[in-house]
Amino acid sequence: MKRTDLFTLLILFVMLGAAMSSIATAGWMPGLSVAAWAMVLGLLAGTALAFSSFTSWMAHVTSFIYGLFVVGVIGVTQPSIQQDLAWRDRVYVMFDKIIAWVRQALENGTSRESLIFILLMCTLFWLLGYTAAWYSFRYRRIWHVILPAGVTLFSNIYYYMGDVLMAPYLVVYLLCALILLVESHLADREESWLRERVRYARGLRFSFTVAGLGIAAVALLFAWRVPEIAASETARGVFNQLNTPYSELLARWNRLFSNLQNVNPQPVDSYSSSLTLGGPRNLTSDPVMDVTAPPMRYYWRAASYDHYDGISWTSTNNQKRELSANDTSLTPSAYQNRILVSPYFVMYRGTDSLYTPSQPQSANVPSEGIYQTTDDGTADITQLKLPSPLLQGNRYTAVGMVSTASVENLRSAPVTYPNWVRQKYLQLPSDIPIQVKQLARNIAGNQPTPFDKAATIEQWLRTNITYDENLQAPPPGVEASYYILFRTHRAYCTYYATAMVVMLRSLGVPSRIVTGYAEGQVASSSSSYSTVTYKVENKDSHAWVEVFFPQYGWVEFEPTAGQPPIVRTGGAPVSATPTPAFTPTPQVTVQPTPDPNKTPTVVPNGADNTPQNPLQDLLNSLQSLAVVMAKVLPFVLGFGLLILAAVVALRMAEGAGFGSLPPVQRTYAMLSRWATWLGIGHEHTPYEQARELSRHAPGAVAHTLTITQLYVANRFGAASPNRTQEQSALSSWEKARSELHKTWLRHKLRQILRRD
């Protein structure tokens, strides 16, 4: 390795270290700094393999084995795996966690397993380190080095919304990238100059490096204008168009790594088909929109969710219709005590869904209506999705129906719910803790009407759960409502709303969670006070609850203590409910109550009435296979390492003592050594040796003859071999070597069989 190669290796360390440090500083998850070990070891392994005589495929296989070992060791030493276990048992636990995560990924589920994200980051930085060294020293393809590290760094900066300044990491990366470009260009030029015998000054490399640093500094000064360009409407349009297709993929990522920190709203609000209950929020005072509407209590609604799995919400409404501007082809249900409101929206932040007051009806911009058909054939619209996001400066008018039902109206509402409501809006996962259901009964089980149940739970949550936006995500296996009701007694809006919906559904009251923005602050009003302008900021991002009342439709409730309560007209207020004296009872087993009207299913002897699930069977088979592989893997790896060690030893033996020879003489010397190992004596002339080798290894005839001819011409001719002849000798040797390996193995097997 030359001194210039050491300098390149140092630059690679610094550049990849900047990307690694930015991710560790972002604090997505505790313990990510351990990925630095994978990056350093990957860089060293890549450097060693790049300078070795290994072919590409052998180097990559070796790197895979090394990387598997390094990442595995990092994984089994993580705190999420019990460290007093034996190493083998820790490997089993790690495989179980990986299989469980894969199951959640295939089932579009939710995971809070931190180990998987750490393993992924370690794998990523091992690959970045290995490929950076490999392409730098073996092929000098510098863009193969710069681009992967840059994509990693820029992705981290784009999605990070915290307070730590990321600019220093970006500056370090750009400086290193420009230096690598300069060094690579100079190395190419030096090789060309040497080939063409052009003389150049010894200090030229230093001058090139200094000039490269100067150019980098100037480029960074111009880079300060990048934020202005990125803030332009054209650039945002491009970014947002690219962002739209993978919003669902991003939602899946958030569900599978739901305990990541700093997952905050981006410059374009994206309302996908799922909502994951995550960690702390970091909202700002940045303006989102101005809304002009008649004065009343509003929620600027974007989407609603009906299906709950214990840690995330999903919208199962899959009916869609393309709606043109002011399209009213989706006929809504005619509920009582509702008024149509048409607010005027001025956007300062992008969105992929239209905001509407309460229940959406239509808008003066094209959209895609997502809805559910009700029993009477009307549409319950849950979201107005945009084909392309609205950007800063866009304006539109949306029509929504706002409920004006009084307390008496809602108390007197029927309690017979339509089928479409019962089928979706009473759903709960089977593993909801019994303590949550018992708490709901203690708080509101004796209330006479669904409205009183909802109002009582709403007030209890506002009184007994402290508002806290720094709430950490629930640990793995802990249901979200239980987490805030019995462990933290703290929450923010999505957790408040989740707890209220879970408790209401356990009492048989249909409800759902809705997301969008709270109404914001009143900025101005018209001279006649007929309209008011609400200034909505990023910190007003909100989730609340809608409860269904026959004849009156969906009505908002506000369980979040950080928001003002909803004031309704008429009726006696709900009295404050003290915290019930209820102690959670662990390990409670609930036996289902048999239905006397239901005919029991008769199962033949030996039959299994469990429904067949091919995906579950496949996952169980994979888990069993993983257990077997965990037992066999050490032996497989050990055998692989033995084979690898034998190959390395053979490579070292065939070239031992010949390293200083010119290429043609070195290849012929290694060919002669292989002839000796195959039982061909030293008494032969070069061409006789070539004939004997060809007889033993017919597949290497042409390559053996090429090396021999070049050696004879070099040894007995007047002219020295040129660069083309040297390359030909090396190429012929690489092709002949594999055939000689096979011949040698057959030779050894025949010797062993003769002895037997």
C-alpha positions in Angstrom: 0.0 0.0 0.0 1.4 3.4 -1.0 1.3 6.5 1.0 -1.3 8.0 -1.3 -3.5 4.9 -0.5 -3.2 5.5 3.2 -4.4 9.1 2.6 -7.3 7.8 0.6 -8.2 5.4 3.4 -8.1 8.2 5.9 -10.5 10.3 3.7 -12.8 7.3 3.5 -12.8 6.9 7.3 -13.8 10.6 7.7 -16.5 10.6 5.0 -18.2 7.4 6.2 -17.7 8.6 9.8 -19.7 11.8 8.9 -22.6 9.7 7.6 -22.5 7.4 10.6 -22.2 10.3 13.1 -25.2 12.1 11.6 -27.4 9.0 12.2 -26.2 8.5 15.7 -26.7 12.2 16.5 -30.2 12.1 15.1 -31.1 9.7 17.9 -33.5 7.6 15.9 -33.0 4.8 18.5 -30.6 4.3 21.5 -27.5 2.3 20.7 -27.0 3.1 17.0 -23.4 4.2 17.6 -22.4 0.5 17.6 -22.8 0.6 13.8 -19.5 2.5 13.7 -17.7 -0.8 14.5 -19.3 -2.4 11.5 -18.3 0.6 9.3 -14.6 0.5 10.5 -14.3 -3.3 10.2 -16.0 -3.2 6.8 -13.6 -0.6 5.6 -10.6 -2.5 6.8 -11.9 -5.8 5.3 -12.6 -4.1 2.0 -9.1 -2.6 1.9 -7.4 -5.9 2.7 -9.5 -7.8 0.1 -9.0 -5.1 -2.6 -5.2 -5.5 -2.3 -5.3 -9.3 -2.2 -5.0 -11.6 -5.2 -8.6 -12.8 -4.6 -11.0 -12.7 -7.6 -14.0 -10.5 -7.2 -16.5 -13.3 -6.4 -14.1 -14.8 -3.8 -13.6 -11.4 -2.2 -17.3 -10.8 -2.0 -18.0 -14.2 -0.5 -15.2 -13.6 2.1 -16.7 -10.2 2.9 -20.2 -11.8 3.3 -18.8 -14.3 5.8 -16.9 -11.6 7.7 -19.9 -9.3 7.6 -22.2 -12.0 8.9 -19.9 -12.7 11.8 -19.4 -9.0 12.7 -23.1 -8.1 12.5 -24.1 -11.3 14.4 -21.6 -10.5 17.2 -23.0 -7.0 17.4 -26.6 -8.3 17.5 -26.1 -10.9 20.2 -24.3 -8.3 22.5 -27.3 -5.9 22.4 -29.1 -5.2 25.7 -32.4 -6.4 24.2 -30.9 -9.9 24.4 -30.3 -11.3 27.9 -26.5 -11.2 28.2 -26.1 -13.9 30.9 -27.2 -16.5 28.4 -24.7 -18.7 26.5 -23.6 -17.5 23.1 -25.5 -20.2 21.4 -28.7 -19.3 23.2 -28.3 -15.7 22.4 -28.0 -16.6 18.7 -31.3 -18.5 19.1 -33.0 -15.5 20.6 -31.7 -13.2 17.9 -33.1 -15.6 15.2 -36.5 -15.7 17.0 -36.6 -11.9 17.0 -35.8 -11.7 13.3 -38.4 -14.3 12.4 -41.0 -12.4 14.5 -40.2 -9.2 12.7 -40.4 -10.9 9.3 -43.8 -12.2 10.2 -45.0 -8.7 11.1 -43.6 -7.4 7.8 -45.4 -10.0 5.7 -48.6 -9.4 7.6 -48.3 -5.6 7.3 -48.2 -5.5 11.1 -46.4 -3.4 13.7 -43.1 -4.0 15.5 -41.3 -2.3 18.3 -38.2 -4.5 18.2 -35.2 -2.2 18.3 -32.7 -5.0 17.6 -33.8 -5.3 13.9 -33.1 -1.6 13.2 -29.7 -1.9 14.8 -28.9 -5.0 12.7 -30.0 -3.2 9.5 -27.8 -0.2 10.3 -24.8 -2.4 11.0 -25.4 -4.2 7.8 -25.7 -1.0 5.9 -22.5 0.5 7.2 -20.6 -2.8 6.8 -21.6 -2.7 3.1 -20.7 1.0 2.8 -17.3 0.4 4.4 -16.5 -2.6 2.3 -17.7 -1.3 -1.0 -16.0 2.1 -0.4 -12.6 0.4 0.1 -13.2 -2.2 -2.7 -14.1 0.3 -5.4 -11.4 2.8 -4.3 -8.5 0.5 -4.3 -9.4 -2.3 -6.7 -11.1 -0.4 -9.5 -10.8 3.3 -8.6 -14.5 3.9 -9.4 -15.0 6.8 -7.1 -18.7 7.5 -7.8 -19.4 4.0 -6.5 -18.0 5.3 -3.2 -19.4 8.8 -3.0 -23.0 8.2 -4.0 -24.0 5.4 -1.5 -22.6 7.4 1.4 -24.2 10.6 0.1 -27.6 8.9 -0.2 -27.4 7.7 3.3 -26.4 11.1 4.7 -28.9 13.1 2.7 -31.7 10.7 3.6 -31.0 11.0 7.3 -30.8 14.9 7.1 -34.1 15.0 5.1 -36.1 13.0 7.6 -34.5 14.4 10.7 -36.6 17.2 12.2 -34.8 17.7 15.5 -32.9 20.7 16.9 -29.3 19.4 16.4 -27.5 21.1 13.5 -26.7 18.6 10.7 -24.8 21.1 8.5 -21.3 20.1 9.9 -21.7 16.5 8.8 -22.8 17.6 5.4 -19.8 19.9 5.0 -17.4 17.2 6.1 -18.9 14.8 3.6 -18.7 17.2 0.7 -15.1 18.1 1.4 -14.1 14.4 1.5 -16.1 13.7 -1.7 -14.4 16.5 -3.6 -10.9 15.5 -2.3 -11.6 11.9 -3.4 -12.6 13.1 -6.9 -9.4 15.2 -7.1 -7.2 12.2 -5.9 -8.9 9.8 -8.3 -8.5 12.1 -11.3 -4.8 12.7 -10.5 -4.2 8.9 -10.1 -5.7 8.3 -13.5 -3.5 11.0 -15.0 -0.3 9.7 -13.3 -1.0 6.3 -14.7 -1.4 7.7 -18.2 1.8 9.8 -17.8 3.8 6.8 -16.7 2.5 4.7 -19.6 3.4 7.5 -22.0 6.7 8.3 -20.2 5.7 11.9 -19.4 7.7 13.6 -16.7 5.9 15.6 -14.0 6.9 17.4 -10.9 7.0 15.5 -7.6 5.0 18.2 -5.7 2.1 18.0 -8.2 -0.1 15.8 -6.0 0.2 18.2 -3.1 -0.7 21.1 -5.4 -3.7 19.2 -6.7 -4.9 18.4 -3.2 -4.6 22.1 -2.1 -6.4 23.2 -5.3 -9.1 20.6 -4.6 -9.7 22.0 -1.1 -10.0 25.5 -2.5 -12.5 24.4 -5.1 -14.4 22.6 -2.3 -14.5 25.7 -0.2 -15.9 27.8 -3.0 -18.5 25.1 -3.8 -19.6 25.1 -0.2 -20.0 28.9 -0.2 -22.3 28.5 -3.2 -24.1 25.6 -1.5 -25.6 28.1 1.0 -28.0 29.0 -1.7 -29.3 25.5 -2.0 -32.0 26.0 0.7 -33.4 28.9 -1.3 -33.5 26.8 -4.5 -35.1 23.9 -2.5 -37.7 26.2 -1.1 -38.9 27.3 -4.6 -42.3 26.1 -5.8 -40.8 24.2 -8.7 -38.4 22.2 -6.5 -41.0 21.4 -4.0 -43.3 20.2 -6.7 -40.6 17.8 -7.9 -39.9 16.5 -4.4 -43.5 16.1 -3.5 -44.3 14.3 -6.8 -41.5 11.9 -6.0 -42.7 11.6 -2.4 -46.3 10.6 -3.3 -45.7 7.1 -4.7 -43.9 5.7 -1.6 -46.0 7.3 1.1 -47.6 3.8 1.8 -44.1 2.3 1.9 -43.1 4.9 4.4 -46.1 4.1 6.5 -45.1 0.4 6.5 -41.6 1.4 7.6 -43.0 3.4 10.4 -45.1 0.5 11.6 -42.2 -2.0 11.4 -39.9 0.5 13.3 -42.6 2.2 15.4 -40.2 3.0 18.3 -38.0 5.2 16.2 -37.6 8.7 17.5 -37.9 12.0 15.5 -40.5 10.6 13.1 -42.1 14.0 12.6 -44.3 15.6 10.0 -42.4 16.6 6.8 -42.9 19.7 4.7 -45.7 17.8 3.0 -48.3 16.3 5.3 -48.9 12.7 4.2 -52.1 10.9 5.4 -51.6 7.3 4.4 -53.9 4.4 5.1 -52.3 3.8 8.5 -51.3 5.7 11.6 -48.7 4.3 14.0 -48.5 5.3 17.6 -44.8 6.3 18.0 -42.5 8.2 20.3 -42.0 11.9 21.2 -43.4 14.6 18.9 -41.3 17.6 18.0 -43.8 20.1 16.5 -43.0 23.7 15.6 -44.7 27.1 15.2 -44.3 27.0 11.4 -47.5 28.1 9.7 -49.6 25.4 7.9 -52.6 27.3 6.6 -55.1 30.1 7.1 -58.7 29.2 7.1 -61.6 31.7 6.7 -65.0 30.4 7.9 -68.0 31.4 10.1 -67.1 31.4 13.8 -67.6 28.1 15.6 -65.6 25.2 17.0 -63.8 23.4 14.1 -61.6 20.5 13.4 -59.8 20.5 10.1 -60.3 16.9 9.2 -57.9 14.9 6.9 -58.5 11.2 7.4 -60.1 8.7 9.8 -59.1 5.1 10.9 -61.3 2.2 11.9 -59.1 -0.9 12.5 -56.8 -1.1 15.6 -54.1 -3.7 16.2 -52.8 -2.6 19.6 -50.2 -0.1 18.3 -51.4 1.3 15.0 -54.6 2.3 13.2 -55.6 1.4 9.7 -58.3 2.6 7.4 -60.0 -0.5 5.8 -62.2 1.6 3.5 -61.1 0.7 0.0 -63.9 2.1 -2.1 -62.6 5.0 -4.2 -64.0 7.4 -6.8 -62.3 10.1 -8.8 -64.0 13.4 -8.1 -63.8 16.5 -10.2 -64.0 20.0 -8.9 -67.2 20.6 -7.0 -68.3 17.0 -7.6 -71.2 15.9 -5.5 -71.7 12.5 -7.0 -71.0 10.8 -3.6 -74.3 11.3 -1.8 -73.8 11.6 1.9 -76.3 10.4 4.5 -78.9 13.0 5.6 -78.3 13.5 9.3 -80.2 15.8 11.6 -78.8 19.0 13.1 -76.0 19.6 10.7 -75.1 22.7 8.7 -73.0 23.0 5.5 -69.8 25.1 5.9 -67.5 26.1 3.1 -64.2 27.4 4.5 -61.5 29.0 2.4 -58.0 27.5 2.8 -54.7 29.3 2.1 -51.8 26.7 2.3 -48.4 27.4 3.7 -47.4 23.8 3.9 -48.0 20.9 1.5 -50.6 18.2 2.0 -51.7 15.1 0.1 -55.3 15.2 1.4 -57.9 18.0 1.5 -58.8 19.4 4.9 -62.5 19.8 5.5 -64.7 21.0 8.4 -66.0 17.8 10.1 -67.6 15.4 7.6 -66.2 16.0 4.1 -68.6 16.6 1.2 -66.8 18.2 -1.8 -64.1 20.7 -2.8 -63.4 23.0 -5.7 -60.2 21.0 -6.6 -60.1 17.4 -8.1 -59.6 14.7 -5.6 -60.1 11.0 -4.9 -62.9 10.2 -2.6 -62.3 7.3 -0.2 -65.6 6.1 1.3 -67.7 3.3 2.6 -71.2 2.5 1.3 -73.8 2.6 4.1 -76.8 0.4 4.5 -79.1 2.9 2.7 -76.7 3.2 -0.3 -75.2 6.6 0.7 -71.5 7.3 1.2 -69.6 7.8 4.4 -66.6 9.8 3.0 -63.5 9.2 5.2 -60.9 11.1 3.1 -60.4 13.3 0.1 -57.0 12.2 -1.3 -55.2 14.4 -3.8 -53.6 13.0 -7.0 -50.7 15.4 -6.4 -50.0 17.3 -3.2 -51.1 20.9 -2.7 -48.1 23.2 -2.1 -47.4 26.5 -0.4 -49.6 29.2 -1.9 -52.3 26.9 -3.1 -55.9 27.9 -2.2 -59.1 26.0 -2.2 -62.6 25.8 -0.8 -64.0 22.7 0.8 -67.5 21.8 1.9 -68.2 19.9 5.1 -71.1 19.2 7.4 -70.7 20.3 11.0 -72.9 18.9 13.7 -74.9 21.3 15.8 -76.6 18.5 17.8 -77.3 19.5 21.4 -76.7 17.4 24.5 -80.4 16.5 24.6 -80.3 15.4 20.9 -77.4 13.1 21.5 -78.7 11.7 24.7 -82.0 10.9 23.0 -80.4 9.2 19.9 -81.4 5.6 19.3 -79.0 2.9 20.3 -79.7 0.6 17.4 -76.7 0.9 15.1 -76.7 0.1 11.3 -74.8 -3.0 10.1 -72.0 -1.0 8.4 -71.3 0.7 11.7 -71.3 -2.4 13.9 -69.1 -4.3 11.5 -66.2 -1.9 11.6 -66.5 0.5 14.5 -66.7 -1.9 17.4 -63.6 -3.9 16.4 -60.9 -4.5 19.0 -57.9 -6.8 18.9 -58.3 -10.0 20.9 -55.4 -9.2 23.2 -56.7 -5.9 24.7 -55.8 -6.2 28.4 -58.8 -7.0 30.6 -57.7 -4.1 32.9 -58.6 -1.6 30.2 -62.0 -3.0 29.7 -62.6 -3.2 33.4 -61.5 0.5 33.8 -64.0 1.5 31.1 -66.8 -0.3 33.0 -65.8 1.3 36.3 -65.7 4.8 34.7 -68.8 4.8 32.5 -70.4 1.4 32.6 -73.4 2.6 34.6 -74.0 5.7 32.4 -77.5 5.5 30.8 -76.8 6.5 27.2 -73.9 6.2 24.7 -73.5 10.0 24.9 -73.0 9.9 28.7 -70.6 7.1 28.4 -68.5 9.0 25.8 -68.7 12.3 27.7 -67.7 10.6 31.0 -64.7 8.8 29.5 -63.7 12.0 27.7 -63.7 14.0 30.9 -62.0 11.3 32.9 -59.1 11.2 30.4 -58.8 15.0 30.4 -58.7 15.0 34.2 -56.5 12.0 35.0 -54.0 11.7 32.1 -51.3 14.4 31.9 -50.5 15.9 28.5 -46.9 15.2 27.4 -45.5 15.4 23.9 -42.2 13.8 25.1 -44.0 10.4 25.7 -41.8 7.5 24.7 -43.3 4.8 22.5 -44.6 1.7 24.4 -42.2 -1.1 24.8 -42.6 -4.2 22.7 -45.7 -6.2 23.5 -47.5 -3.5 25.4 -50.8 -2.3 24.1 -51.0 1.5 23.7 -54.1 2.3 25.8 -52.9 0.1 28.7 -49.5 1.8 28.4 -50.9 5.3 29.2 -53.7 4.3 31.5 -51.7 2.0 33.8 -48.0 2.8 33.3 -47.2 6.4 32.3 -50.5 8.3 33.1 -49.2 10.6 30.3 -50.2 11.0 26.7 -50.6 13.2 23.7 -53.4 13.4 21.2 -53.1 10.1 19.4 -52.8 8.2 22.6 -55.7 10.1 24.3 -57.9 9.3 21.2 -56.8 5.7 21.1 -57.6 5.1 24.8 -61.0 6.7 24.5 -61.9 4.7 21.4 -60.7 1.4 22.9 -62.8 2.0 26.1 -65.9 3.1 24.2 -65.7 0.1 21.9 -65.4 -2.2 24.8 -68.7 -0.7 26.1 -70.4 -1.2 22.7 -70.2 2.4 21.6 -69.1 2.8 17.9 -66.2 5.2 17.5 -63.1 6.0 15.5 -59.9 8.1 15.5 -59.5 11.1 13.2 -56.4 13.1 12.2 -55.8 16.5 10.9 -55.4 19.8 12.7 -57.1 21.6 15.5 -58.7 24.9 14.6 -55.7 27.1 15.5 -55.8 30.7 16.7 -58.1 33.4 15.6 -56.0 35.9 13.5 -58.7 38.3 12.3 -62.4 38.6 11.7 -64.6 40.4 9.1 -66.2 43.8 9.9 -69.5 42.1 10.3 -68.1 39.2 12.3 -69.7 36.8 9.8 -66.3 35.1 9.1 -63.2 34.5 11.1 -59.6 33.7 9.9 -58.0 30.9 11.8 -54.2 30.7 11.8 -53.2 27.0 11.9 -49.6 26.1 12.8 -47.6 22.9 12.8 -48.1 22.5 16.6 -51.9 22.3 16.0 -51.4 18.9 14.3 -54.0 16.8 16.1 -56.0 13.5 16.5 -59.4 13.3 18.1 -62.4 11.0 18.4 -65.7 10.7 16.5 -68.6 8.8 18.0 -71.5 7.6 15.9 -75.1 8.5 16.9 -78.0 7.2 14.7 -79.9 10.1 13.2 -77.0 12.5 14.0 -74.0 10.7 12.4 -70.4 11.2 13.5 -69.9 13.7 16.3 -66.5 14.9 17.6 -65.2 14.4 21.2 -62.0 15.9 22.6 -60.2 13.7 25.2 -56.9 15.5 24.9 -56.1 17.6 28.0 -54.0 20.0 25.9 -57.0 21.1 23.8 -60.0 23.2 25.0 -63.1 21.1 25.7 -66.0 21.0 23.3 -69.0 23.1 24.5 -72.4 21.8 23.5 -75.7 23.5 23.9 -78.6 22.3 26.1 -78.7 19.5 28.7 -77.1 19.1 32.1 -73.3 18.8 32.0 -71.7 15.5 32.8 -70.5 15.5 36.4 -66.8 15.0 37.1 -65.9 11.4 37.6 -63.3 10.5 40.2 -60.6 8.1 39.4 -62.0 4.6 40.2 -60.3 2.6 42.9 -59.2 -0.1 40.5 -56.1 -2.1 40.8 -54.9 -3.9 37.7 -55.0 -7.7 38.1 -52.3 -9.3 36.1 -52.8 -12.6 34.4 -56.5 -12.6 34.3 -58.1 -15.2 32.1 -61.4 -14.4 30.6 -63.6 -17.3 29.5 -66.0 -16.6 26.7 -69.7 -16.7 27.5 -71.5 -19.3 25.4 -74.4 -18.2 23.2 -77.4 -20.4 24.1 -79.0 -19.6 20.7 -76.0 -20.8 18.7 -75.8 -24.4 17.5 -72.4 -25.8 18.5 -70.2 -26.9 15.6 -69.6 -30.7 15.6 -66.1 -31.6 14.8 -65.3 -35.2 13.7 -62.9 -37.2 15.7 -59.4 -36.3 14.8 -60.4 -33.2 12.8 -59.1 -29.8 13.5 -61.5 -26.8 13.1 -58.7 -24.3 13.2 -58.8 -22.2 9.9 -56.0 -22.9 7.6 -53.6 -20.0 7.1 -50.9 -20.8 4.5 -48.9 -17.7 5.4 -48.9 -18.6 9.1 -47.8 -22.2 8.2 -45.0 -20.8 6.1 -43.8 -18.5 8.9 -43.9 -21.4 11.4 -41.9 -23.5 9.0 -39.4 -20.7 8.6 -39.1 -20.3 12.3 -38.5 -24.1 12.7 -35.9 -23.9 9.9 -34.3 -20.9 11.6 -33.9 -22.9 14.9 -32.3 -25.8 12.9 -30.1 -23.3 11.0 -29.0 -21.7 14.3 -27.8 -25.1 15.5 -26.1 -26.0 12.2 -24.8 -22.5 11.3 -21.7 -22.7 13.6 -20.6 -25.9 11.9 -21.4 -24.5 8.4 -19.5 -21.3 9.1 -16.6 -23.3 10.6 -16.5 -25.6 7.6 -16.6 -22.6 5.3 -13.8 -20.9 7.2 -11.7 -24.0 6.9 -12.2 -24.1 3.2 -11.5 -20.4 3.0 -8.3 -20.9 5.0 -7.2 -23.8 2.7 -7.8 -21.7 -0.4 -5.9 -18.8 1.1 -3.0 -21.1 2.2 -2.9 -22.6 -1.3 -2.7 -19.2 -2.9 0.1 -18.2 -0.6 2.0 -21.4 -1.2 1.8 -21.2 -5.0 3.2 -17.7 -5.1 5.6 -17.9 -2.2 9.0 -16.5 -3.1 7.9 -15.2 -6.5 6.5 -11.8 -5.5 9.5 -9.8 -6.7 9.7 -11.5 -10.2 8.3 -9.7 -13.3 4.8 -10.9 -14.3 5.8 -13.3 -17.1 8.5 -15.0 -15.0 6.2 -15.1 -11.9 3.4 -16.8 -13.8 5.7 -19.4 -15.3 7.3 -20.1 -11.9 3.8 -20.7 -10.4 3.0 -22.9 -13.4 6.2 -24.9 -12.7 5.3 -25.3 -9.0 1.8 -26.7 -10.0 3.6 -29.1 -12.3 5.7 -30.4 -9.4 2.5 -30.8 -7.2 1.0 -32.8 -10.1 4.0 -35.2 -10.2 5.7 -33.7 -13.3 9.4 -33.7 -12.7 12.0 -30.8 -13.2 13.9 -32.5 -16.0 11.5 -31.3 -18.7 12.1 -28.4 -21.0 9.5 -25.6 -20.9 7.5 -27.0 -23.9 7.8 -30.5 -22.6 6.4 -29.3 -19.3 3.6 -27.6 -21.1 2.7 -30.8 -23.0 2.7 -32.8 -19.7 0.5 -30.2 -18.0 -1.9 -30.2 -21.0 -2.2 -34.0 -20.7 -3.1 -33.7 -17.0 -5.3 -30.6 -17.4 -6.8 -30.5 -20.9 -8.9 -27.5 -20.1 -5.8 -25.4 -19.5 -4.0 -26.2 -22.8 -4.3 -22.8 -24.4 -3.5 -20.8 -21.3 -0.5 -23.0 -20.4 1.0 -22.7 -23.9 0.5 -18.9 -23.8 2.5 -18.6 -20.5 5.2 -20.9 -21.8 5.6 -19.1 -25.1 5.9 -15.7 -23.3 8.4 -17.1 -20.9 10.6 -18.6 -23.6 10.5 -15.3 -25.6 11.4 -13.4 -22.4 14.1 -15.8 -21.2 15.9 -16.4 -24.5 14.8 -13.4 -26.6 16.5 -10.0 -26.9 13.5 -7.8 -26.1 11.7 -7.5 -22.8 8.0 -8.2 -22.7 5.8 -5.1 -23.1 2.8 -4.3 -20.9 0.3 -6.0 -23.2 2.3 -9.3 -23.0 2.5 -9.0 -19.2 -1.2 -8.5 -18.9 -1.7 -11.5 -21.2 0.4 -13.7 -19.0 -1.5 -12.7 -15.8 -4.9 -13.2 -17.5 -3.8 -16.6 -18.8 -2.7 -17.6 -15.3 -6.0 -16.6 -13.8 -7.8 -18.8 -16.3 -5.5 -21.7 -16.0 -5.5 -21.7 -12.2 -9.1 -22.9 -11.7 -8.4 -25.9 -14.0 -5.2 -26.7 -12.2 -7.2 -26.7 -8.9 -9.6 -29.3 -10.2 -6.8 -31.4 -11.6 -4.9 -31.3 -8.3 -8.0 -32.4 -6.4 -8.5 -35.3 -8.8 -4.8 -36.2 -8.4 -5.0 -36.3 -4.6 -8.2 -38.3 -4.7 -6.6 -40.9 -6.9 -3.6 -41.1 -4.6 -5.9 -41.7 -1.6 -7.9 -44.4 -3.4 -4.7 -46.2 -4.4 -3.7 -46.3 -0.7 -7.0 -47.8 0.2 
